[in-house]
């Protein structure tokens, strides 16, 4: 397998922008009754998986509180799936969160994304009550992970 580099990218990067459009398009296909916006949280800091100069996937970290971060916009392009790229992106995000003093990560995914649920559970995330704008959505699943010991 080709080398996978996990690198920070600015939101204006064209390759990252293309991944983000593809991510939102896929979400809107899976969840047509709850459209996802292309708007990005201005606090989001992105990592991109680079495979031989091609942007294969992305993830963002948003600091919600001093010690709590949220995983956002996790996406791997379909042609790169099944290679462990999402696992590498998530590990890179956790390292950045720890370096920033965060001790807990939270995230929301959807009921029609079993591959995402499996990824997060394998990485040590556990289910939590819906938070923020996800409260009341029958399509949302929320997870958390305490970074100090890896438990949710």
N, C-alpha and C positions, 0 to 999 in steps of 0.2 A: 504494500500500500504506500502511496505517496505520503511524504511528510505533511503533517498538519500543524500549522503555526496558529496560535491563538494570539491575536494582536488587537490593541485598542484602535478604534477608528472613530473619526468625527462624523456626526450625523449628516454632514454635507457630502461625505464621500459617495461618489456615484455608485460604486459596487454595493455599498451598504444600503443606499436608497433603493436599489433594485431588489435586494433581498426583502426589505421592509414592505415594499409594494406587493411582492409575491406572498409574503406572510399574511397580510391583510386580505388579499384576494382569496387565499385558501380558507381563512377563517370565515369570510363572508359566503363562501360556497358551502362550508359545513354547517353554518348557522345563518341561513338566510332570514330567519325571523328576528335576529338580533344583530344588526349590522355593526361592524367594527369600523372605527374611524381611522384614518391615516394620521391623525394628530398624534404628536409625540410629547410626552412629559419633558419639559425643558431640563429637568434634573437627570434625565437618562444618560448613562455613560455606556457606550457600546463596545463589545468585543466581537471580532469577526474571525471565523475559521478560514484561514488561507491555505488552499491546497494547490501547490504549483502555480501560484500567482492568481488563482481564481477564488473569489469569495464564495465559500460553500455554505456558510451558515452564520447566524448572528444571535446575540443575546444582549439584553440591557440590564443594568443595575440602577435602580432608583432608590435613593435614600429617603425613607419615609419618616423616620425618627433618628435620633442620634445613633442608636445602636441597632436599628432595624432597616433592612433593605428589602426591596421587592424585585423579583425576577420578572422581566418583561420581554416581550417580543422574541422569545426563543423560537428559532426557525432554522431548519436545514433544507436546502434546495433538494427537490425530489431525486435528482441524479446523484446526489451525494449521500443519501440515506443508507442506513445499514452499515456504516463504517465506523461508528463510535464517535462521530463528530459532535453530536449533541452532548454526550458525556464529557468530552474534552472542554466544550464551551462552558458547561455548568461548573466543572472543576476550576476553570480559570476565573469564572465569576465569583465562586466561593473564596478563592485566594484574594481577589481584589476586595471583597466585602470584609474579610478578616483584617486585611491591611488597613482598611478605613475605620477599623474599630467596631464594626458591626458584629453582633453576637447572634442575630436571628435573621433568617430570610423567610419571606412569605411569597406566595404566588397564587395565581388563579389560572386554571385551565378549564377545559370543557368536557362534558360527558361524552361527546363524540370524538374524543381524542385519546383512545386507549393507549396508543403508543407513548403519548406524553405522560399519562398517569404512570405507566410502567417505568419510564425513565426516572421520574421524580421519586417514586417509591424505592427503586433500586439505589438511588443516590441518598436515601435516608430521610426523605421528606415524609411527613405523616399528615393525615387529614386534620383540618381545623375548621371551625365555624366560618361561614362566609364573612368577609370584612368589606368595608367601604362600599363602593358601588355594586359589589357582587351580592350583597344581602338581598334575598328575595328572588334571585334568579334560579330557576329550576335547571338551567343549563350549565351553571358554574360549579366547579369543584375547587376548593381552596386547600392549600397545603402549607406547611411550615417546617423549618429545620433550625434547630439550635446549633450554631456553629462550634460552640465550645466542646461539645461531645458528640455531635452528629445526630442527636436524637431530636425528634419533633416534639 
